[in-house]
Amino acid sequence: MTEAGAAPGPPTPPRGRFGRWRDQALALGWLVVVWILLWGDVNVGNLIGGLLVGSAVLLFFPLPAVSFGGRLRPGALLAFACRFVVELVSASLHVARIAVQPGYRPRGAIIAVTLRVPTDLNLALTAEAVSLVPGTLIIEVDRDTSTLYLHVLDTHGPADLALSRERTLDVERRIVRAVGSAAELRRVEPDPAEKGNSQ
């Protein structure tokens, strides 16, 4: 029974065999993408290796069921990929400059970023995307509160920490734009009234 005045939520449709196969296919696809990114080279060997390793992971180390209730948006997915490549190159150059700069000792910091979409899929995708960028490392994930704990390289003060948090939330926003549901999208997009007041 629901409480007085509370509207009952929509019934959750049972996940059939097709839903389970779809979720497994999506998980395998992301594992293959991560495998190729780790090797840094797109070729047939890495593709086959990613499929074999991803299939073995899903077979011998089954993950908790993660239901995909979003919608794939090709335009937003392409925008995410292009922005990710730009950030990857920029961060790589920044880390390389630090490595060859004589006598420079970068300061690191650990920050906590609580994501706005508390789903396992969003948590995993955001953590993977953030950790693949040089200079940022995921050191712990709190699944209960959807919080990422990151080690950030080369920080000089509170402004840099705030910028790192905003970049992480921006990664989450772009991922939800690419594969999230309409309800998840409303969680990460700024309220139009707030946007108007900030201008």
Disulfide bonds with the S-S distance in Angstrom:
none
